[in-house]
């Protein structure tokens, strides 16, 4: 980080309703003049404030990433021609006991003037919109899951054991039964006849599971929940269509990411929206993994290293990659499965092993996005689990115990007393 020399500087303390701004502008005699400004966060006031900062000679503006409130300020001030920097609040804390809005904005301005603020990565507007779409899709899926759980709660309250006889309550047969209940049809024989798909349960077991004590209130609840369920699914389809249309220009990247074990098309779209198609903001794959929150933290003092949790990063990208790591560890014969098993034995924790695998997937993603012609190549089980090497290590241990062991390099091992 180097000190910025050209133009004036301004630090902004961002709040929901107001901005507190300190502008530092160099005077003709070489001294630095300080001017305090306040404005509301209304769009017209932000535009007027941006023009006033430009008139004062301010060129560089810095603010903290405060929730969602920084985003409109970022857009409006960039449109005014200002160079806006977003700082991590954890990196620029002020001295305790000196906390006011004015002092915070001044502190930000001085730090930025001396090049002591590391800018956070903010993608281009196109990927900001893609992020909003994919995150909205995630929220919709969560809402649908919540509705399913509530329907299941209503059924259990009425002692209908539908989930005990049908694996997917919201499958073809399950959804048909739910819609019949929503219309007030609760006859056990009628509901049992609606099971058309193949299920493991026998007809008599299905009939017993559908024997219930549902009331009119239960039917009303199911009807209301199914109405929300249908509306959410329609909204999900519309959002997915918009995402697919916007992702068409990056179809090659999505296809290559889809080749990684544990990653499907939807996961690849989320990864691309969060990571963007430009890896130029990251020095190497390790920096990219650290930005995603999948790199181990450092805590060393007096020559001793202490155990710390992984660093904070992009939570949306981290969530998808950890899910992908758990899926990849189930693919038989893959490098990630062999590595996951070894890490579980070493650490004693499946969660730690999944995070470590997510780190490796993240670094592979960096190279796939950065290199247009790169394809995923699985290193295979033998890259981690070298059976021949393991056998020779065990033979050495047996010989150290005084046994006479011969090994021909195949499947035959002879052991005799010395």
C-alpha positions as a printed Julia matrix, in Angstrom:
418×3 Matrix{Float64}:
   0.0     0.0     0.0
   1.39    3.37   -1.06
   0.36    6.89   -0.15
  -1.92    8.55   -2.67
  -0.68   11.94   -3.75
  -3.05   13.45   -6.34
  -6.25   15.27   -5.33
  -8.01   15.77   -2.03
  -9.27   13.02    0.24
 -12.51   12.44    2.07
 -13.57    9.9     4.68
 -17.24    8.99    5.02
 -18.94    7.54    8.08
 -21.97    5.83    6.56
 -25.28    5.46    8.41
 -28.81    4.57    7.39
 -30.07    8.16    7.27
 -27.0    10.42    7.18
 -23.41   10.59    5.99
 -20.73   12.33    8.04
 -17.87   13.42    5.79
 -14.44   14.88    6.49
 -12.65   16.38    3.49
  -8.89   16.94    3.54
  -7.77   19.36    0.84
  -4.26   20.74    0.42
  -4.07   24.54    0.45
  -1.8    26.77   -1.62
   0.68   27.18    1.26
   1.12   23.39    1.55
  -1.01   22.92    4.67
  -3.99   20.59    4.74
  -7.42   22.12    5.27
 -10.2    20.14    6.92
 -13.88   20.6     6.21
 -16.79   18.72    7.79
 -19.92   17.91    5.79
 -23.18   16.16    6.51
 -25.89   15.01    4.14
 -28.81   12.65    4.14
 -28.78    9.39    2.22
 -31.54   10.49   -0.14
 -30.47   10.12   -3.77
 -30.73   13.83   -4.65
 -28.72   14.81   -1.57
 -26.05   12.23   -2.42
 -25.71   13.67   -5.92
 -25.43   17.21   -4.59
 -22.86   16.07   -2.03
 -20.8    14.35   -4.72
 -20.76   17.54   -6.8
 -19.73   19.59   -3.76
 -16.84   17.24   -2.98
 -15.63   17.57   -6.56
 -15.83   21.37   -6.29
 -13.77   21.25   -3.08
 -11.02   19.41   -4.94
 -11.68   15.97   -3.47
 -10.75   13.1    -5.76
 -10.36   10.08   -3.43
 -13.18    8.93   -1.14
 -13.1     6.09    1.38
 -15.82    4.47    3.5
 -16.4     1.34    5.52
 -18.45   -1.61    4.31
 -21.41   -0.92    6.6
 -24.13   -3.49    5.88
 -26.0    -2.61    2.7
 -25.87    1.16    3.19
 -22.58    1.7     1.37
 -23.83    0.43   -2.0
 -25.95    3.42   -3.13
 -23.25    5.8    -1.89
 -20.7     3.86   -3.94
 -22.78    4.08   -7.11
 -23.74    7.76   -6.85
 -20.24    9.0    -5.96
 -18.64    6.98   -8.76
 -21.1     8.56  -11.18
 -19.91   11.96   -9.9
 -16.35   11.07  -10.99
 -14.91   10.3    -7.54
 -12.5     7.42   -6.93
 -14.28    5.47   -4.2
 -12.49    2.94   -1.97
 -14.27    0.45    0.27
 -12.4    -0.53    3.45
 -12.82   -3.44    5.83
 -14.06   -2.13    9.18
 -11.92   -4.66   11.08
  -8.74   -3.26    9.5
  -9.33    0.42   10.33
 -10.57    0.57   13.89
  -9.91    3.83   15.72
  -8.41    4.2    19.2
 -10.98    3.14   21.84
 -12.58    6.03   23.7
 -12.51    8.4    20.73
 -15.63    7.21   18.94
 -17.73    9.89   17.25
 -19.05   10.12   13.72
 -16.81   13.1    12.98
 -13.65   11.47   14.39
 -14.37    8.26   12.48
 -14.69   10.07    9.17
 -11.52   12.08    9.83
  -9.62    8.95   10.81
 -10.67    7.28    7.55
  -9.58   10.3     5.52
  -6.1    10.44    7.13
  -5.55    6.71    6.74
  -6.52    6.84    3.1
  -4.35    9.88    2.43
  -1.34    7.95    3.73
  -2.2     4.77    1.83
  -2.99    2.72    4.93
  -6.32    1.28    3.8
  -6.36   -1.91    1.77
  -9.3    -1.66   -0.66
 -11.91   -4.4    -0.58
 -12.76   -6.14   -3.83
 -15.96   -4.79   -5.37
 -16.94   -6.42   -8.69
 -18.34   -4.66  -11.7
 -22.02   -3.74  -11.82
 -22.85   -6.75  -14.02
 -21.64   -9.21  -11.42
 -23.19   -7.23   -8.58
 -26.54   -7.79  -10.27
 -25.75  -11.47  -10.84
 -24.9   -11.78   -7.15
 -28.23  -10.23   -6.22
 -30.08  -12.7    -8.46
 -28.29  -15.83   -7.25
 -28.62  -14.77   -3.61
 -32.32  -14.1    -4.15
 -32.63  -17.6    -5.62
 -30.97  -19.02   -2.51
 -33.47  -17.18   -0.31
 -36.36  -18.55   -2.37
 -35.08  -22.1    -1.99
 -34.78  -21.55    1.77
 -38.34  -20.23    1.9
 -39.61  -23.27   -0.01
 -37.82  -25.59    2.4
 -39.36  -23.7     5.31
 -42.84  -24.15    3.82
 -42.23  -27.89    3.4
 -41.2   -28.21    7.04
 -44.3   -26.34    8.17
 -46.57  -28.61    6.13
 -44.86  -31.61    7.68
 -45.49  -30.11   11.13
 -49.21  -29.73   10.34
 -49.44  -33.36    9.19
 -47.72  -34.61   12.32
 -50.06  -32.51   14.43
 -52.95  -34.35   12.76
 -51.09  -37.68   13.22
 -50.84  -38.33    9.5
 -47.62  -40.32    8.95
 -47.27  -39.47    5.28
 -43.51  -39.01    5.54
 -43.2   -42.5     7.07
 -44.69  -44.26    4.05
 -43.61  -41.91    1.21
 -39.97  -40.82    0.93
 -40.76  -37.45   -0.68
 -43.85  -35.73    0.7
 -43.65  -33.14   -2.08
 -43.2   -35.71   -4.85
 -45.89  -36.63   -7.38
 -48.01  -38.8    -5.08
 -47.3   -36.78   -1.94
 -48.24  -33.48   -3.55
 -51.44  -35.01   -4.96
 -52.42  -36.14   -1.47
 -51.64  -32.71    0.0
 -53.79  -30.95   -2.6
 -56.63  -33.33   -1.86
 -56.32  -32.55    1.87
 -56.25  -28.82    1.07
 -59.62  -29.22   -0.7
 -61.08  -30.91    2.38
 -60.96  -34.52    1.17
 -59.63  -36.47    4.15
 -61.04  -39.98    3.6
 -58.25  -42.49    4.24
 -59.19  -44.86    1.41
 -59.48  -41.99   -1.08
 -56.07  -40.61   -0.09
 -54.45  -44.06   -0.26
 -55.78  -44.52   -3.81
 -53.9   -41.38   -4.87
 -50.51  -43.12   -4.42
 -49.66  -43.93   -8.03
 -45.86  -44.01   -8.01
 -43.74  -46.92   -6.81
 -43.14  -46.82   -3.08
 -41.5   -49.31   -0.77
 -44.39  -49.4     1.69
 -47.1   -52.01    1.2
 -50.72  -50.9     0.52
 -51.79  -51.85    4.04
 -48.91  -49.88    5.54
 -49.84  -46.88    3.38
 -53.42  -47.06    4.57
 -52.29  -47.12    8.22
 -49.94  -44.21    7.66
 -52.71  -42.13    6.11
 -55.14  -42.83    8.94
 -55.33  -39.48   10.72
 -57.21  -37.09   12.95
 -56.98  -33.97   10.77
 -59.42  -31.13   11.4
 -60.76  -28.34    9.2
 -58.09  -26.03   10.6
 -55.39  -28.46    9.51
 -56.84  -28.53    5.99
 -56.93  -24.72    5.94
 -53.28  -24.54    7.0
 -52.23  -27.0     4.3
 -54.18  -25.01    1.7
 -52.49  -21.74    2.7
 -49.04  -23.29    2.74
 -49.53  -24.91   -0.67
 -50.6   -21.54   -2.06
 -47.32  -20.02   -0.85
 -45.41  -23.07   -2.11
 -46.78  -22.65   -5.63
 -46.13  -18.91   -5.64
 -42.53  -19.42   -4.5
 -41.91  -22.05   -7.17
 -43.24  -19.74   -9.86
 -40.99  -16.96   -8.6
 -38.05  -19.38   -8.51
 -38.65  -20.35  -12.15
 -38.74  -16.69  -13.22
 -35.52  -15.85  -11.37
 -33.8   -18.94  -12.79
 -34.76  -17.91  -16.31
 -33.25  -14.45  -15.81
 -30.06  -15.98  -14.38
 -29.76  -18.4   -17.31
 -30.18  -15.56  -19.81
 -27.49  -13.46  -18.16
 -25.14  -16.45  -17.83
 -25.27  -17.32  -21.54
 -22.14  -15.3   -22.3
 -20.27  -17.28  -19.63
 -21.59  -20.7   -20.67
 -18.06  -22.01  -21.3
 -16.89  -21.16  -17.77
 -20.04  -22.68  -16.23
 -19.53  -25.85  -18.27
 -15.89  -26.21  -17.17
 -16.77  -25.57  -13.52
 -19.49  -28.22  -13.8
 -16.76  -30.81  -14.47
 -15.41  -30.46  -10.91
 -16.78  -33.18   -8.59
 -19.49  -31.83   -6.28
 -20.36  -28.85   -8.51
 -23.46  -28.78  -10.71
 -24.82  -26.07  -13.0
 -26.58  -24.14  -10.24
 -23.52  -24.21   -7.98
 -21.33  -23.11  -10.89
 -23.6   -20.12  -11.49
 -23.37  -19.07   -7.84
 -19.57  -19.48   -7.88
 -19.21  -17.41  -11.04
 -21.51  -14.67   -9.71
 -19.56  -14.42   -6.46
 -16.03  -14.86   -7.84
 -16.65  -13.05  -11.18
 -14.92  -13.93  -14.45
 -11.86  -11.76  -13.71
  -9.19  -13.22  -11.46
  -6.93  -10.19  -11.9
  -7.92   -8.86   -8.48
  -6.19  -11.83   -6.79
  -2.44  -12.38   -6.77
  -2.69  -16.17   -6.9
  -4.95  -19.09   -6.02
  -4.03  -18.89   -2.34
  -5.19  -15.27   -2.14
  -8.43  -16.24   -3.83
  -9.02  -19.04   -1.29
  -8.31  -16.6     1.55
 -10.81  -14.11    0.1
 -13.4   -16.9     0.0
 -12.83  -17.59    3.7
 -11.23  -21.01    3.19
  -7.66  -20.28    4.29
  -6.37  -20.96    7.81
  -5.74  -17.92    9.98
  -2.36  -17.08   11.5
  -1.7   -16.43   15.16
   1.99  -16.58   16.02
   3.62  -14.98   19.04
   7.01  -15.58   20.69
   7.76  -18.24   18.12
   4.65  -20.25   18.98
   1.78  -20.83   16.6
  -1.67  -21.19   18.09
  -4.65  -22.89   16.52
  -7.13  -20.45   15.01
 -10.25  -20.78   12.93
 -10.38  -20.16    9.2
 -10.46  -16.54    8.14
 -13.64  -14.65    7.4
 -14.46  -14.23    3.75
 -17.27  -14.31    1.24
 -19.96  -16.32    3.12
 -22.03  -17.15    0.02
 -19.07  -18.54   -1.91
 -17.79  -20.39    1.15
 -21.16  -22.07    1.74
 -21.39  -23.38   -1.83
 -17.79  -24.64   -1.86
 -18.14  -26.51    1.45
 -21.31  -28.14    0.13
 -19.42  -29.08   -3.04
 -16.57  -30.51   -0.95
 -18.96  -32.76    0.97
 -20.41  -34.05   -2.29
 -16.99  -34.49   -3.9
 -15.8   -36.58   -0.94
 -18.51  -39.13   -1.84
 -17.34  -39.71   -5.42
 -15.65  -43.09   -5.55
 -12.12  -43.22   -6.87
 -11.65  -39.45   -6.95
  -8.75  -37.47   -5.56
 -11.04  -35.48   -3.29
 -12.48  -38.64   -1.72
  -9.01  -40.05   -0.97
  -7.79  -36.72    0.38
 -10.92  -36.28    2.52
 -10.48  -39.71    4.12
  -6.84  -39.04    4.92
  -7.65  -35.62    6.42
 -10.42  -37.15    8.55
  -7.9   -39.61   10.0
  -5.36  -36.84   10.59
  -7.69  -34.23   12.12
 -10.43  -36.4    13.56
 -13.04  -33.98   12.18
 -15.14  -34.34    9.04
 -15.92  -30.61    9.08
 -12.24  -29.64    9.05
 -11.61  -32.13    6.26
 -14.5   -30.67    4.22
 -13.15  -27.14    4.63
  -9.71  -28.32    3.48
 -11.23  -29.98    0.41
 -13.22  -26.81   -0.26
  -9.9   -24.93   -0.22
  -8.54  -27.2    -2.95
 -11.7   -26.9    -5.03
 -11.53  -23.12   -4.68
  -7.95  -23.04   -5.94
  -8.88  -25.27   -8.88
 -11.7   -22.84   -9.71
  -9.2   -19.97   -9.76
  -7.15  -21.65  -12.5
 -10.2   -22.72  -14.51
 -11.56  -19.16  -14.61
  -8.16  -17.54  -15.14
  -7.14  -19.85  -18.01
  -9.82  -20.02  -20.74
  -8.56  -23.32  -22.22
  -7.99  -25.11  -18.91
 -10.07  -28.21  -18.13
 -10.48  -30.02  -14.84
  -8.3   -33.13  -14.48
  -8.87  -35.45  -11.54
  -5.57  -36.51   -9.98
  -7.05  -39.84   -8.97
  -7.03  -41.96   -5.86
  -3.38  -43.04   -6.19
  -2.17  -39.44   -5.85
  -3.1   -39.68   -2.16
  -3.44  -43.39   -1.39
  -0.28  -45.11   -2.64
  -0.94  -48.72   -1.67
   2.54  -49.96   -2.53
   4.17  -47.28   -0.4
   1.84  -48.11    2.5
   2.72  -51.83    2.24
   6.45  -51.12    2.34
   5.99  -48.89    5.37
   4.17  -51.67    7.21
   6.85  -54.19    6.17
   9.5   -51.94    7.68
   7.55  -51.86   10.95
   7.3   -55.68   11.0
  11.01  -56.06   10.35
  11.76  -53.67   13.17
   9.82  -56.07   15.43
  12.22  -58.91   14.47
  10.12  -60.7    11.87
  11.47  -61.92    8.53
   9.31  -60.4     5.78
   9.64  -60.8     2.03
   7.66  -58.86   -0.53
   7.76  -59.46   -4.29
   6.11  -56.19   -5.23
   2.79  -57.87   -6.06
   0.08  -59.2    -3.8
   2.2   -61.79   -1.99
   3.79  -61.0     1.4
   5.57  -63.77    3.34
   6.13  -63.41    7.08
   8.24  -65.8     9.15
   9.81  -65.73   12.58
  13.41  -64.55   12.62
